[in-house]
Amino acid sequence: VERSRGLGDVYKRQDLFGRSCRLPVALWVLSRGSERFYQSEPPSNLGPHTAIRQELSRLARAGLIAEERAPGEHRVYYRRTSSPLWRVFVEAAEVISSESAD
């Protein structure tokens, strides 16, 4: 099914990244710098909580974030790594943004 350009960023993110929340979650992580955050901290406007949790797990498996869990503590924390793969998300956001402006 061909989608028109007028349908916006959601389709592009979903087509390119498999899920419409993947790019927003990654960009939210990038915006945090190297600051540690916990699993339920990303805002709900990024997507359903379960989907956000799954995306964080994917980013961790890809080496983009490191999972931290203190002994005896249930809360999962993450910290962004310095992986060069972050450039993929930055570039994608810039391209999608510039196409939306056209």
C-alpha positions, 0 to 999 in steps of 0.5 A: 500500500503506497502512502502519500507524503501528506500522511506525515512522520508517523508512517515514515518512522514506522516504515523505517524503524519498525515501530512509530515509537522507536525514533522518538524513544531514541531521540528522548534518550539522546536528549538526556545526555549521559544522565541515568534514567529509569525504565518508566521515566520516558514520557507516555506521549512517546508510545505505550509503556510496554512498547517503550520498555521493548524499545529500551531493551532493543537499544540496550541489545544494540549497545546504544544504552547500558542497563544498570540494576543495583543488587537487590533493587527492582528498578532498572536504570539505563545510561546512554553509551557513546556508540557511533550508531546514535548518528543514525537516529540523529540523521534520520530525525534531521531528514524526516524533519526537513522533508516535513518542512517541504 
